[in-house]
Amino acid sequence: MTSSSRILVAALFAVVLCATTSPAQAQRAPGAAGLGVQAGEPSGITLKIYNPDRPSYDFLAAWSFDDFFFLNAHVLFERPLAIENVDQPVQWYFGPGAYVGVYDDGSSEAGLGVSGTIGLDILLADQFELYLQATPRFELVRETEPDIGGGLGLRYYF
């Protein structure tokens, strides 16, 4: 595990710890912004603009283990998921997106592609959202090749 991955895992652990020990102070409202971290492939900083009855928007500034820094954006269509004996709201979501980035493999070439995402999220303590997602990608500029990523993340809504 690289040092940046260790830092991201430690930050994610600290946010989870705060989520389980802090009292709820706010509720996720339409238009609320959720800021957090994602660990996985890719790892990075995430921002989500939540809209319960319209598409939500998800942004990720991330780095990939193959030396690629990129910005990713998705439109999310969220649907409630009824799970027995679970009191917290659970949703599944999907949506199209795109990404642009720079390779840090000595070439400093730009990459551009389309992507999609599918995942599950659960609202914890009214202002924390825990999510797990898969993100298939298809690069259009630099190379034309498919890839799949995904991650586990946590956002705080303010």
C-alpha positions in Angstrom: 0.0 0.0 0.0 1.4 3.4 -1.0 1.8 6.2 1.5 -1.0 8.2 -0.2 -3.3 5.2 0.1 -2.5 4.9 3.8 -3.3 8.5 4.4 -6.6 8.2 2.5 -7.5 5.1 4.6 -6.6 6.9 7.8 -8.8 9.9 6.8 -11.7 7.6 5.9 -11.3 5.8 9.3 -11.3 9.2 11.1 -14.5 10.3 9.3 -16.2 7.0 10.1 -15.2 7.4 13.8 -16.6 10.9 13.9 -19.8 9.7 12.2 -20.4 7.1 14.9 -19.7 9.4 17.9 -21.1 12.7 16.8 -24.8 13.7 17.4 -26.8 14.6 14.3 -26.7 18.3 13.6 -28.2 18.6 10.1 -30.3 16.8 7.7 -29.5 16.1 4.1 -31.8 18.6 2.2 -32.4 19.1 -1.5 -29.4 20.9 -2.9 -27.2 19.9 0.0 -23.5 19.4 -0.8 -21.7 16.3 0.5 -17.9 16.4 0.7 -15.8 13.3 1.5 -13.2 10.8 0.5 -13.2 7.6 -1.6 -10.8 4.7 -1.2 -10.3 2.3 -4.0 -9.4 2.4 -7.6 -9.5 5.4 -7.9 -9.0 7.1 -4.6 -9.7 10.7 -4.1 -11.9 13.6 -2.9 -15.6 13.5 -3.7 -18.3 16.1 -3.9 -22.0 15.3 -4.4 -24.9 17.7 -4.9 -28.0 15.9 -3.6 -31.4 16.2 -5.2 -34.1 13.8 -4.0 -36.6 14.2 -6.8 -34.2 15.1 -9.7 -30.8 13.9 -10.8 -27.9 14.4 -8.3 -24.4 15.3 -9.4 -21.2 13.5 -8.3 -17.7 14.9 -8.8 -14.4 13.1 -8.0 -10.9 14.5 -8.0 -8.9 11.3 -8.0 -5.6 9.5 -8.6 -5.4 6.0 -10.0 -2.7 3.4 -9.1 -1.5 3.5 -12.7 -0.2 7.1 -12.2 -3.3 8.9 -13.6 -4.8 12.0 -12.0 -8.2 12.9 -13.2 -11.5 14.7 -12.6 -14.7 12.7 -13.0 -18.3 13.9 -13.1 -21.5 11.8 -13.1 -25.2 12.5 -13.2 -26.9 10.2 -10.7 -30.4 8.8 -10.8 -31.2 7.5 -7.3 -33.9 5.0 -6.3 -34.8 3.9 -2.8 -34.1 0.3 -1.8 -36.4 -1.4 0.7 -34.3 -3.6 3.0 -36.0 -5.4 5.9 -34.7 -4.6 9.4 -32.7 -1.6 8.2 -33.8 1.7 9.7 -31.5 4.0 7.7 -32.4 5.1 4.2 -30.7 3.0 1.5 -30.6 3.9 -2.2 -29.1 2.4 -5.3 -28.0 4.7 -8.1 -26.7 4.8 -11.6 -25.7 7.3 -14.1 -23.5 8.4 -17.1 -20.4 10.6 -16.8 -17.1 11.7 -18.3 -13.6 12.2 -17.1 -10.5 14.2 -18.1 -7.0 13.7 -16.7 -3.3 13.7 -17.0 -0.9 10.7 -16.9 2.1 11.0 -14.6 4.1 8.2 -16.1 6.8 10.5 -17.6 4.7 11.3 -20.7 2.3 13.9 -19.1 -0.2 13.0 -21.8 -3.9 13.9 -21.4 -6.7 11.4 -21.2 -10.4 11.8 -21.9 -13.2 9.4 -21.7 -16.8 8.4 -20.9 -17.8 6.6 -17.8 -20.8 5.3 -15.9 -21.4 4.5 -12.3 -23.7 2.1 -10.3 -23.7 1.8 -6.6 -25.4 1.7 -3.2 -25.5 4.4 -0.5 -26.8 4.6 3.0 -27.5 7.7 5.1 -25.9 7.6 8.5 -26.7 10.0 11.3 -28.6 12.3 8.9 -25.5 14.0 7.5 -23.1 11.2 6.6 -23.4 9.1 3.5 -21.5 5.8 3.1 -21.4 4.5 -0.4 -20.0 1.6 -2.5 -19.8 1.9 -6.3 -18.4 0.5 -9.5 -17.4 2.8 -12.3 -16.8 1.3 -15.8 -14.8 3.7 -18.0 -13.9 3.9 -21.7 -10.9 6.1 -22.7 -11.3 7.9 -26.0 -8.2 10.1 -26.1 -4.7 8.7 -25.7 -5.8 5.1 -25.9 -9.1 3.5 -26.7 -9.5 0.9 -24.0 -12.1 -0.1 -21.4 -11.3 -0.1 -17.6 -13.3 -0.5 -14.4 -12.8 1.2 -11.1 -14.8 1.8 -8.0 -14.5 2.4 -4.4 -15.9 2.8 -0.9 -16.5 6.4 0.2 -17.9 8.6 2.9 -19.4 12.1 2.5 -20.4 14.7 5.1 -23.4 16.9 4.1 -23.4 20.5 5.1 
